[in-house]
C-alpha cells in the first residue's frame, strides 16, 4: 500500500482533476491513500512546523517505510524509483511519502524517514509537486509491469 501525507489542500480544479486521474490509474496496481493535513496559519516557522509535525505524525504507523520528499534528498531516475519501490515492498507492505508545507518538514518527522528523496534542487509549488509525485508513482508501476508508457 502507498500512502501520501501532504500538508495543505489542493485549491485549483485542474490540479484536483489531475490528482484524481493519477489516483485512479495507480489504484489499478496497488492500494493508495492520500491524506491532507491542514497547513499551519502561523507565521512563525518553528511554531508552524511543530503544528504540522503533530498532524503528520498522527498518520504514520510504526510499520510504515517512510520516504520524505526533500531538496537535500537523493535524486533518482524514474527507473531507479521504480526499483526502489519494488525492493522496498518486498520487506515493507506500506510505504508512506511525506510532502511538507511551505516551511519544510519538522526534524522529528525527518528523524522517522527511512529514505530522503529529492526530485530536484529546485523548489516546486507544493500543490504541483503532489501531481509530480503521483505521476512518477504511476510511471513506476508501468515500468515494473513492463507496460508501455515510460520512454
VOZA-211343 format. One record per atom (N, C-alpha, C, O): residue in three letters; x, y, z; residue number from 0. Coordinates in steps of 0.001 Angstrom, whole numbers, plus 500000, padded with zeros to 6 digits. Each point is the difference from the previous one (the first is absolute). Example, Ala and Ser with C-alpha at 12.3 -4.5 7.8 and 13.67 -1.06 7.14 Angstrom:
 code     xx     yy     zz pos
  ALA 513190 494310 507800   0
  ALA 499110 501190 500000   0
  ALA 500900 501200 500000   0
  ALA 501036 499981 500665   0
  SER 498614 501069 498615   1
  SER 500820 501190 500060   1
  SER 499230 501090 500730   1
  SER 500509 501108 500169   1
This chain:
 code     xx     yy     zz pos
  UNK 500836 498819 500000   0
  UNK 499164 501181 500000   0
  UNK 500878 501240 500000   0
  UNK 501037 500046 500662   0
  UNK 498536 500941 498596   1
  UNK 500666 501296 500000   1
  UNK 499122 500996 500738   1
  UNK 498774 499988 499882   1
  UNK 501881 500870 500879   2
  UNK 499295 501072 500698   2
  UNK 500792 501278 499745   2
  UNK 501228 500006 500087   2
  UNK 498073 501059 499604   3
  UNK 500631 501309 499822   3
  UNK 499390 500927 501032   3
  UNK 498789 500224 500020   3
  UNK 502065 500310 500834   4
  UNK 499570 501000 500976   4
  UNK 500528 501331 499499   4
  UNK 501203 500166 499799   4
  UNK 497903 500770 500002   5
  UNK 500399 501291 499459   5
  UNK 499397 501129 500821   5
  UNK 498855 499917 500443   5
  UNK 501924 501132 499754   6
  UNK 499527 501164 500743   6
  UNK 499270 500916 499022   6
  UNK 500560 500411 498984   6
  UNK 498202 499900 501327   7
  UNK 499204 500896 499172   7
  UNK 499051 499254 499078   7
  UNK 500136 498800 499765   7
  UNK 498905 501947 499724   8
  UNK 498985 499449 499105   8
  UNK 500177 500603 498613   8
  UNK 500508 501109 499837   8
  UNK 499059 498128 499178   9
  UNK 499994 500528 498635   9
  UNK 498853 500993 499875   9
  UNK 498896 499756 500486   9
  UNK 501379 501365 498858  10
  UNK 498976 501025 499856  10
  UNK 499462 500071 498569  10
  UNK 498806 500224 499797  10
  UNK 502065 499588 499218  11
  UNK 499596 500146 498613  11
  UNK 499371 498712 499473  11
  UNK 500484 498902 500272  11
  UNK 498432 501251 498972  12
  UNK 499280 498852 499458  12
  UNK 500885 499169 499073  12
  UNK 499938 498771 500034  12
  UNK 500877 501871 499144  13
  UNK 500821 499247 499051  13
  UNK 501019 499116 500731  13
  UNK 500343 498927 499505  13
  UNK 500139 501504 501652  14
  UNK 500915 499163 500786  14
  UNK 499243 498868 500673  14
  UNK 500499 498878 500074  14
  UNK 498305 501404 500417  15
  UNK 499173 498937 500590  15
  UNK 499677 498940 498953  15
  UNK 500035 498803 500284  15
  UNK 499649 501650 498497  16
  UNK 499701 499052 498917  16
  UNK 501210 499133 499683  16
  UNK 499870 498791 499809  16
  UNK 501306 501828 500136  17
  UNK 501230 499243 499728  17
  UNK 500270 499004 501129  17
  UNK 500351 498847 499750  17
  UNK 499484 501604 501484  18
  UNK 500200 499119 501154  18
  UNK 499055 498806 499932  18
  UNK 500426 498857 500163  18
  UNK 498305 501404 499598  19
  UNK 499007 498922 499944  19
  UNK 500319 499008 498887  19
  UNK 499833 498793 500175  19
  UNK 500626 501712 498680  20
  UNK 500335 499129 498881  20
  UNK 501173 499085 500352  20
  UNK 499950 498801 499727  20
  UNK 501102 501752 500872  21
  UNK 501151 499169 500364  21
  UNK 499671 499031 501130  21
  UNK 500488 498870 499996  21
  UNK 498700 501544 500967  22
  UNK 499593 499083 501061  22
  UNK 499231 498818 499406  22
  UNK 500191 498856 500413  22
  UNK 498941 501429 498615  23
  UNK 499242 498936 499339  23
  UNK 500949 499062 499247  23
  UNK 499857 498780 500078  23
  UNK 501101 501783 499201  24
  UNK 500945 499182 499232  24
  UNK 500850 499121 500921  24
  UNK 500193 498815 499728  24
  UNK 500311 501764 501355  25
  UNK 500856 499257 500935  25
  UNK 499209 498900 500693  25
  UNK 500537 498928 500277  25
  UNK 498189 501332 500004  26
  UNK 499181 499022 500738  26
  UNK 499811 498696 499226  26
  UNK 499555 499007 500576  26
  UNK 500769 500977 498145  27
  UNK 499953 498753 499233  27
  UNK 501140 499061 500399  27
  UNK 499934 498795 499757  27
  UNK 501107 501766 500854  28
  UNK 501184 499227 500364  28
  UNK 500128 499748 501491  28
  UNK 500495 498953 500417  28
  UNK 499062 502000 500383  29
  UNK 500169 499898 501451  29
  UNK 498979 500887 500696  29
  UNK 499417 500898 499391  29
  UNK 500381 498842 501869  30
  UNK 499149 500873 500803  30
  UNK 500796 501278 500273  30
  UNK 501185 499950 500331  30
  UNK 498152 501177 499527  31
  UNK 500665 501280 500264  31
  UNK 499057 500896 500793  31
  UNK 498801 500072 499735  31
  UNK 501780 500602 501238  32
  UNK 499231 500904 500854  32
  UNK 500711 501345 500016  32
  UNK 501218 500065 500161  32
  UNK 498015 501009 499671  33
  UNK 500556 501343 500057  33
  UNK 499388 500706 501209  33
  UNK 498780 500111 500121  33
  UNK 502087 500359 500763  34
  UNK 499550 500673 501222  34
  UNK 500478 501443 499958  34
  UNK 501196 500273 499905  34
  UNK 497849 500642 500168  35
  UNK 500331 501416 500043  35
  UNK 499898 500469 501449  35
  UNK 498944 499893 500623  35
  UNK 502159 500626 499904  36
  UNK 499944 500604 501329  36
  UNK 500001 501509 499818  36
  UNK 500566 500533 499046  36
  UNK 498794 500128 501881  37
  UNK 499850 501449 499872  37
  UNK 501353 500699 500124  37
  UNK 500817 499667 500859  37
  UNK 499395 501308 498258  38
  UNK 501215 500791 500119  38
  UNK 499781 501056 501081  38
  UNK 498904 500537 500160  38
  UNK 502150 499738 500562  39
  UNK 499916 500935 501109  39
  UNK 499796 501417 499488  39
  UNK 500550 500389 498970  39
  UNK 498662 500366 501757  40
  UNK 499761 501413 499660  40
  UNK 500943 500914 500787  40
  UNK 499925 501224 499892  40
  UNK 500958 498170 500896  41
  UNK 500937 500762 500835  41
  UNK 501155 500499 499147  41
  UNK 500541 499248 499190  41
  UNK 499846 502021 500983  42
  UNK 501097 500578 499222  42
  UNK 501379 499593 500518  42
  UNK 500981 500084 499262  42
  UNK 499106 499485 501967  43
  UNK 501267 499589 500592  43
  UNK 500344 498591 499509  43
  UNK 499231 499064 500217  43
  UNK 501918 500784 499126  44
  UNK 500347 498722 499371  44
  UNK 500112 498863 501025  44
  UNK 499540 498890 499734  44
  UNK 501061 501371 501426  45
  UNK 500156 498952 501011  45
  UNK 498646 499519 500511  45
  UNK 499778 498797 500140  45
  UNK 499334 502124 500132  46
  UNK 498673 499637 500496  46
  UNK 499188 499290 498919  46
  UNK 499292 499033 500283  46
  UNK 500812 501448 498489  47
  UNK 499265 499381 498893  47
  UNK 500479 498567 499776  47
  UNK 499188 499090 499834  47
  UNK 502128 500712 500161  48
  UNK 500551 498652 499817  48
  UNK 499563 499064 501118  48
  UNK 499713 498829 499752  48
  UNK 500235 501676 501473  49
  UNK 499566 499193 501142  49
  UNK 498543 499573 499846  49
  UNK 499659 498840 500233  49
  UNK 499494 502091 499378  50
  UNK 498584 499690 499797  50
  UNK 499822 498972 498872  50
  UNK 499243 499040 500146  50
  UNK 501451 501162 498742  51
  UNK 499903 499074 498868  51
  UNK 500577 498634 500359  51
  UNK 499476 498969 499580  51
  UNK 501604 501028 501196  52
  UNK 500605 498733 500450  52
  UNK 498979 499145 500723  52
  UNK 499865 498810 499716  52
  UNK 499422 501788 501209  53
  UNK 499012 499255 500777  53
  UNK 498907 499424 499102  53
  UNK 499536 498880 500216  53
  UNK 500064 501881 498793  54
  UNK 498973 499525 499061  54
  UNK 500525 498868 499125  54
  UNK 499258 499070 499686  54
  UNK 501997 500995 499921  55
  UNK 500604 498963 499153  55
  UNK 500203 498711 500793  55
  UNK 499641 498919 499532  55
  UNK 500933 501191 501667  56
  UNK 500351 498812 500781  56
  UNK 498783 499150 500365  56
  UNK 500134 498796 500223  56
  UNK 498691 501812 499839  57
  UNK 498771 499244 500296  57
  UNK 499720 498936 498942  57
  UNK 499291 499029 500263  57
  UNK 501266 501157 498536  58
  UNK 499681 499126 498874  58
  UNK 501130 499034 499642  58
  UNK 499891 499248 499031  58
  UNK 501194 500770 501749  59
  UNK 501116 499091 499731  59
  UNK 499915 498829 500972  59
  UNK 499937 500184 501215  59
  UNK 500063 498610 498228  60
  UNK 500000 498787 500816  60
  UNK 501439 499527 500194  60
  UNK 500879 500317 499199  60
  UNK 499350 498931 501857  61
  UNK 501351 499521 500291  61
  UNK 500524 499073 498905  61
  UNK 501212 499902 499811  61
  UNK 497902 499421 499470  62
  UNK 500433 499075 498947  62
  UNK 500211 500693 498651  62
  UNK 500481 499367 499060  62
  UNK 499174 501908 500823  63
  UNK 500150 500722 498735  63
  UNK 501468 500196 499638  63
  UNK 500826 500310 500858  63
  UNK 499485 499506 497873  64
  UNK 501295 500400 499460  64
  UNK 499778 501430 499525  64
  UNK 499227 500237 499071  64
  UNK 501447 500713 501563  65
  UNK 499737 501416 499774  65
  UNK 501009 500587 499020  65
  UNK 501212 499869 500172  65
  UNK 498258 500778 498802  66
  UNK 500818 500715 499027  66
  UNK 499602 501474 500064  66
  UNK 498869 500366 499680  66
  UNK 502078 500468 500738  67
  UNK 499744 501434 500043  67
  UNK 500501 500626 498707  67
  UNK 501039 499607 499469  67
  UNK 498220 501362 500034  68
  UNK 500366 500711 498784  68
  UNK 500727 501269 500415  68
  UNK 499420 500890 500622  68
  UNK 501862 499180 499022  69
  UNK 500860 501091 500460  69
  UNK 500954 500441 498899  69
  UNK 500464 499177 499211  69
  UNK 499825 502092 500735  70
  UNK 500975 500511 499041  70
  UNK 501356 499342 500239  70
  UNK 500732 499732 499047  70
  UNK 499610 500004 502212  71
  UNK 501302 499441 500348  71
  UNK 500054 498478 499849  71
  UNK 501039 499390 500250  71
  UNK 497859 500000 499346  72
  UNK 499949 498550 499883  72
  UNK 500768 499466 498804  72
  UNK 500666 500755 499291  72
  UNK 499240 497954 500493  73
  UNK 500683 499329 498894  73
  UNK 499145 500087 498743  73
  UNK 498806 499703 500033  73
  UNK 501800 500698 498874  74
  UNK 499303 500051 498726  74
  UNK 500067 498628 499325  74
  UNK 501052 499362 499975  74
  UNK 497815 500195 499480  75
  UNK 499916 498730 499308  75
  UNK 499386 500219 498617  75
  UNK 499200 500914 499801  75
  UNK 501181 498246 499261  76
  UNK 499315 500001 498706  76
  UNK 498657 499289 500193  76
  UNK 499752 499404 501048  76
  UNK 499395 500664 497948  77
  UNK 498710 499299 500088  77
  UNK 500205 498506 500149  77
  UNK 499280 499352 500759  77
  UNK 501677 500095 498539  78
  UNK 500281 498569 500101  78
  UNK 500534 499659 501392  78
  UNK 499633 498973 500571  78
  UNK 501221 501874 499969  79
  UNK 500525 499766 501350  79
  UNK 498897 500095 501055  79
  UNK 500001 499243 500971  79
  UNK 499060 501686 498841  80
  UNK 498877 500104 500938  80
  UNK 499142 498743 499936  80
  UNK 499589 499478 501036  80
  UNK 500138 500035 497767  81
  UNK 499232 498770 499849  81
  UNK 500703 498846 500719  81
  UNK 499359 499214 500697  81
  UNK 501948 500692 499130  82
  UNK 500781 498953 500651  82
  UNK 499961 500157 501519  82
  UNK 499882 499010 500722  82
  UNK 500215 502218 499762  83
  UNK 499936 500272 501446  83
  UNK 498654 499543 500570  83
  UNK 499953 499362 501052  83
  UNK 498968 500963 498259  84
  UNK 498677 499566 500454  84
  UNK 499907 498481 500025  84
  UNK 499534 499410 500975  84
  UNK 500914 499971 497946  85
  UNK 499932 498552 499869  85
  UNK 500749 499304 501134  85
  UNK 499468 499086 500631  85
  UNK 501750 501341 499624  86
  UNK 500816 499384 501053  86
  UNK 499451 500300 501394  86
  UNK 500042 499142 500882  86
  UNK 499449 502060 499315  87
  UNK 499464 500369 501312  87
  UNK 498743 499211 500316  87
  UNK 499801 499588 501142  87
  UNK 499349 500196 497865  88
  UNK 498743 499279 500232  88
  UNK 500206 498523 500298  88
  UNK 499085 499334 500483  88
  UNK 502098 500147 499237  89
  UNK 500300 498603 500334  89
  UNK 500005 499810 501517  89
  UNK 499527 498979 500501  89
  UNK 501002 501992 500223  90
  UNK 500124 499870 501451  90
  UNK 499067 500924 500782  90
  UNK 499858 499847 501213  90
  UNK 499506 501108 498107  91
  UNK 499103 500953 500662  91
  UNK 498716 500095 499194  91
  UNK 500027 500391 498833  91
  UNK 498859 499259 501770  92
  UNK 498747 500017 499243  92
  UNK 499433 501403 499847  92
  UNK 499153 500228 499136  92
  UNK 501297 500717 501685  93
  UNK 499474 501365 499947  93
  UNK 501124 501012 499829  93
  UNK 500938 500053 500796  93
  UNK 498947 500746 498153  94
  UNK 500951 501087 499764  94
  UNK 499242 501303 500149  94
  UNK 498955 500195 499378  94
  UNK 501569 500692 501442  95
  UNK 499375 501295 500240  95
  UNK 500924 501108 499500  95
  UNK 501154 500109 500416  95
  UNK 498307 500707 498683  96
  UNK 500719 501173 499484  96
  UNK 499505 501221 500754  96
  UNK 498809 500127 500282  96
  UNK 502116 500772 500044  97
  UNK 499615 501214 500723  97
  UNK 500470 501227 499222  97
  UNK 501183 500158 499699  97
  UNK 497844 500709 499986  98
  UNK 500277 501293 499368  98
  UNK 499707 501058 501048  98
  UNK 498866 500116 500465  98
  UNK 502131 500650 499908  99
  UNK 499846 501013 501033  99
  UNK 499307 501252 499501  99
  UNK 499595 500097 498841  99
  UNK 500283 500853 502062 100
  UNK 499377 501280 499683 100
  UNK 501025 501026 499540 100
  UNK 501123 499653 499633 100
  UNK 498481 501599 500391 101
  UNK 500861 501066 499469 101
  UNK 501283 500185 500809 101
  UNK 500974 500548 499484 101
  UNK 499046 499008 501771 102
  UNK 501209 500095 500816 102
  UNK 500818 498710 499976 102
  UNK 501053 499922 500632 102
  UNK 498473 499078 498650 103
  UNK 500721 498742 499937 103
  UNK 499372 498950 500901 103
  UNK 498782 499957 500172 103
  UNK 502070 499194 500402 104
  UNK 499547 498894 500845 104
  UNK 500744 500071 501331 104
  UNK 501221 500154 500023 104
  UNK 498056 499735 501068 105
  UNK 500584 500063 501343 105
  UNK 501036 498883 500185 105
  UNK 499849 498905 499459 105
  UNK 501187 501385 501302 106
  UNK 501088 499048 500226 106
  UNK 499511 498681 500592 106
  UNK 500537 498944 499664 106
  UNK 498467 501093 501199 107
  UNK 499476 498757 500587 107
  UNK 499408 499080 498939 107
  UNK 500081 498777 500119 107
  UNK 499323 501807 498846 108
  UNK 499468 499204 498888 108
  UNK 501165 499495 499144 108
  UNK 500015 498843 499580 108
  UNK 500953 502030 500169 109
  UNK 501178 499589 499224 109
  UNK 500735 498851 500683 109
  UNK 500557 499130 499329 109
  UNK 499445 500865 501988 110
  UNK 500668 498931 500748 110
  UNK 499325 498643 499788 110
  UNK 500633 498962 500192 110
  UNK 498103 501034 499419 111
  UNK 499275 498754 499733 111
  UNK 500196 499523 498558 111
  UNK 499552 498915 499631 111
  UNK 501119 501902 499566 112
  UNK 500162 499673 498586 112
  UNK 500967 498843 499802 112
  UNK 501091 499977 500570 112
  UNK 498486 499061 498608 113
  UNK 500874 498900 499607 113
  UNK 500787 500347 498740 113
  UNK 501064 499440 499738 113
  UNK 498388 501499 499486 114
  UNK 500659 500397 498749 114
  UNK 499586 501427 499688 114
  UNK 498822 500353 500056 114
  UNK 502176 500463 499612 115
  UNK 499750 501401 499647 115
  UNK 500143 500147 498500 115
  UNK 501081 499801 499445 115
  UNK 497824 500549 499902 116
  UNK 499932 500054 498547 116
  UNK 499891 501437 499522 116
  UNK 499242 500799 500550 116
  UNK 501527 499516 498416 117
  UNK 499932 501315 499375 117
  UNK 499655 499832 498527 117
  UNK 500542 499124 499326 117
  UNK 498573 501704 500184 118
  UNK 499698 500006 498570 118
  UNK 500908 500981 499271 118
  UNK 500175 499909 498785 118
  UNK 500407 501036 501965 119
  UNK 500824 501029 499381 119
  UNK 500526 500919 501099 119
  UNK 499499 499992 501125 119
  UNK 501495 500782 498541 120
  UNK 500465 501039 500922 120
  UNK 499100 501236 499936 120
  UNK 500134 500922 500804 120
  UNK 498948 499080 498225 121
  UNK 499063 501115 499857 121
  UNK 498871 499883 501019 121
  UNK 499713 498916 500507 121
  UNK 499664 502198 499778 122
  UNK 498834 500034 500866 122
  UNK 498761 500007 499112 122
  UNK 499913 500772 499045 122
  UNK 499128 498359 501279 123
  UNK 498748 499924 499248 123
  UNK 498841 500431 500894 123
  UNK 500070 499856 501221 123
  UNK 498859 500675 498175 124
  UNK 498793 500250 500793 124
  UNK 499498 498665 500551 124
  UNK 499963 499006 499275 124
  UNK 499655 500966 501991 125
  UNK 499609 498748 500646 125
  UNK 498826 499330 499293 125
  UNK 499959 498775 499885 125
  UNK 499091 502025 499644 126
  UNK 498846 499418 499328 126
  UNK 500403 499330 498698 126
  UNK 499516 498911 499690 126
  UNK 501355 501714 499554 127
  UNK 500466 499419 498741 127
  UNK 500898 498797 500271 127
  UNK 499954 499015 499263 127
  UNK 500851 501056 501773 128
  UNK 500904 498897 500302 128
  UNK 499234 498707 500293 128
  UNK 500455 498910 499654 128
  UNK 498400 501217 500974 129
  UNK 499172 498827 500279 129
  UNK 499666 499260 498698 129
  UNK 500021 498770 499953 129
  UNK 499675 501986 499005 130
  UNK 499679 499400 498705 130
  UNK 501251 499350 499406 130
  UNK 499918 498919 499416 130
  UNK 501233 501730 500728 131
  UNK 501255 499415 499509 131
  UNK 500282 498663 500686 131
  UNK 500391 499036 499342 131
  UNK 499413 500905 501961 132
  UNK 500225 498748 500733 132
  UNK 499038 498920 499511 132
  UNK 500415 498870 499741 132
  UNK 498312 501469 500133 133
  UNK 499023 499017 499536 133
  UNK 500346 499491 498604 133
  UNK 499880 498806 499726 133
  UNK 500544 502088 499400 134
  UNK 500369 499577 498649 134
  UNK 501181 499045 500038 134
  UNK 500006 499001 499280 134
  UNK 500986 501284 501542 135
  UNK 501172 499132 500085 135
  UNK 499656 498651 500642 135
  UNK 500590 498982 499638 135
  UNK 498484 500996 501290 136
  UNK 499564 498728 500571 136
  UNK 499267 499167 498950 136
  UNK 500205 498790 499906 136
  UNK 498945 501860 499309 137
  UNK 499314 499288 498909 137
  UNK 501028 499473 498992 137
  UNK 499913 498855 499556 137
  UNK 501042 501978 500093 138
  UNK 501058 499595 499063 138
  UNK 500770 498807 500561 138
  UNK 500339 499076 499260 138
  UNK 499935 500940 502033 139
  UNK 500715 498890 500636 139
  UNK 499254 498687 499823 139
  UNK 500600 498977 499671 139
  UNK 498106 501052 500545 140
  UNK 499222 498767 499839 140
  UNK 499939 499549 498546 140
  UNK 499986 498800 499727 140
  UNK 499978 502133 499349 141
  UNK 500041 499627 498582 141
  UNK 501341 499332 499672 141
  UNK 500040 499001 499282 141
  UNK 501041 501549 501240 142
  UNK 501333 499428 499790 142
  UNK 500059 498594 500594 142
  UNK 500450 499061 499344 142
  UNK 499093 500799 501899 143
  UNK 500086 498709 500691 143
  UNK 499160 498913 499322 143
  UNK 500291 498811 500126 143
  UNK 498679 501606 499164 144
  UNK 499127 499037 499325 144
  UNK 500305 499889 498507 144
  UNK 499234 499408 499239 144
  UNK 501900 501172 500355 145
  UNK 500426 499947 498585 145
  UNK 498896 500471 499046 145
  UNK 499792 499425 498931 145
  UNK 499521 501616 501476 146
  UNK 498914 500544 499179 146
  UNK 500473 501245 499272 146
  UNK 500887 500714 500470 146
  UNK 498519 499533 498396 147
  UNK 500362 501163 499179 147
  UNK 499557 501279 500709 147
  UNK 498845 500108 500413 147
  UNK 502015 500813 499723 148
  UNK 499742 501338 500553 148
  UNK 501341 500693 500173 148
  UNK 500217 501108 499509 148
  UNK 500669 498219 501193 149
  UNK 501307 500569 500295 149
  UNK 500864 500065 498743 149
  UNK 500057 499033 499240 149
  UNK 500607 502084 500535 150
  UNK 500922 500120 498856 150
  UNK 501307 500569 500481 150
  UNK 500921 500187 499206 150
